[in-house]
């Protein structure tokens, strides 16, 4: 957790589920250019906005889990149980970052 501030609420919306949080900013993770392109065309996205979230570097981002409920991925490009963060979903600037596998 970043120093100098009080702990933020875990869920910004009552329907959100926090998958994990990290002090590292989103930009420190790998940008997936292919999935970002699909996201920009609406072909890789959350089915319900902010159903899953991650907090990275103090900022909340939407998230999806590969091959799990809540992910719209008609091309089947997501890796099973891999967590992806989405920045600017539903825009022409959408970016998809690869975060990590869920612990099972």
C-alpha distance (Angstrom), angle and dihedral (degrees) to the residues before:
residue distance angle dihedral
X1 . . .
X2 3.76 . .
X3 3.78 115.6 .
X4 3.77 126.0 -120.6
X5 3.79 99.4 46.1
X6 3.72 142.5 74.3
X7 3.78 120.3 -103.1
X8 3.81 111.8 -85.1
X9 3.81 122.2 -132.6
X10 3.79 110.8 -84.7
X11 3.80 96.7 -133.1
X12 3.80 119.8 39.7
X13 3.83 89.1 -167.2
X14 3.79 128.4 34.2
X15 3.82 90.5 -121.0
X16 3.83 96.2 50.6
X17 3.80 123.8 107.2
X18 3.80 117.1 -155.8
X19 3.82 109.1 -137.4
X20 3.80 95.4 -175.6
X21 3.78 144.8 -41.8
X22 3.77 132.5 -137.8
X23 3.81 136.6 178.4
X24 3.81 89.7 -127.5
X25 3.83 114.2 98.5
X26 3.79 121.3 -119.8
X27 3.81 90.3 -106.9
X28 3.83 90.3 65.9
X29 3.83 90.1 67.2
X30 3.82 126.5 76.8
X31 3.80 117.2 -84.3
X32 3.81 110.7 -139.5
X33 3.80 104.5 -146.1
X34 3.81 95.2 -170.3
X35 3.81 94.1 51.8
X36 3.80 90.3 42.7
X37 3.80 89.3 56.5
X38 3.82 90.0 49.7
X39 3.81 89.9 48.0
X40 3.80 91.2 52.9
X41 3.80 89.0 55.5
X42 3.82 92.5 46.3
X43 3.83 93.9 -108.7
X44 3.83 97.8 114.8
X45 3.78 115.3 39.9
X46 3.75 150.1 113.2
X47 3.79 112.6 -76.3
X48 3.80 89.7 -149.7
X49 3.79 114.1 31.5
X50 3.81 113.3 -115.1
X51 3.81 94.4 -1.5
X52 3.82 85.4 136.3
X53 3.79 123.3 24.6
X54 3.79 139.9 179.6
X55 3.80 127.5 -157.9
X56 3.78 112.1 -142.4
X57 3.78 123.3 175.1
X58 3.80 89.2 -12.3
X59 3.82 95.0 -54.4
X60 3.81 125.8 108.9
X61 3.80 119.1 -132.2
X62 3.77 132.5 -179.6
X63 3.80 114.2 -106.6
X64 3.79 139.9 -164.9
X65 3.79 133.2 -165.3
X66 3.79 118.1 -133.7
X67 3.81 114.2 -103.4
X68 3.82 92.3 -4.4
X69 3.77 133.6 117.9
X70 3.78 113.9 -77.0
X71 3.82 96.2 40.4
X72 3.79 121.4 107.6
X73 3.82 104.0 -155.5
X74 3.83 109.7 145.6
X75 3.83 91.9 170.6
X76 3.82 91.0 55.2
X77 3.81 94.1 -129.9
X78 3.82 97.9 142.1
X79 3.81 119.7 101.0
X80 3.81 113.1 -125.5
X81 3.83 114.1 -94.6
X82 3.80 93.4 -2.1
X83 3.81 113.5 135.1
X84 3.79 117.0 -133.1
X85 3.80 126.2 -170.9
X86 3.79 119.4 -144.7
X87 3.77 122.9 -151.0
X88 3.80 120.2 -168.7
X89 3.80 95.6 0.4
X90 3.81 114.2 -170.1
X91 3.79 92.3 29.3
X92 3.79 136.1 96.4
X93 3.83 86.5 -112.0
X94 3.84 97.0 59.0
X95 3.80 114.6 148.1
X96 3.81 127.4 -168.0
X97 3.80 120.0 -156.8
X98 3.80 126.9 -166.4
X99 3.80 109.3 -130.1
X100 3.81 115.0 168.1
X101 3.79 145.8 -63.3
X102 3.77 117.9 -80.8
X103 3.75 113.8 -108.0
X104 3.72 108.7 -115.1
